[in-house]
Amino acid sequence: MNNFELKIPDYYIAQKTDGSGNEQIVKYYRKDESNENKTLYYGYYGINSYHEVVSLKENIRELTNKESKLFSEKKYWSLPQNFYHSFPNY
């Protein structure tokens, strides 16, 4: 599934690891090695304010063709926005 090379900096979709299926558009800007020799990707997300995120590649996916089109049209609210700054469901 994640057989692609991440280009840094660039935008990708981060996936939560808690089993919720939540995803978020993230701009990754740095990669580094952890103490356990795992590659970590550092990024941020947010429209009104920013939140930091650190991910393993296994929790990152490329934008779909539809998401890439929405991104190029600056329709950011139509992209996955399911992390902390999301609007609550009532």
Buried (B, 14 or more C-beta within 10 A) or exposed (E): EEEEEBEBEEBBBBBBEEEEEBBBBBBBEEBEEEEEEEEBBBBEBBEEEEEEBBBEBEBBBBBEEEBEEBBEEEEEEBBBBBBEBEEEEE
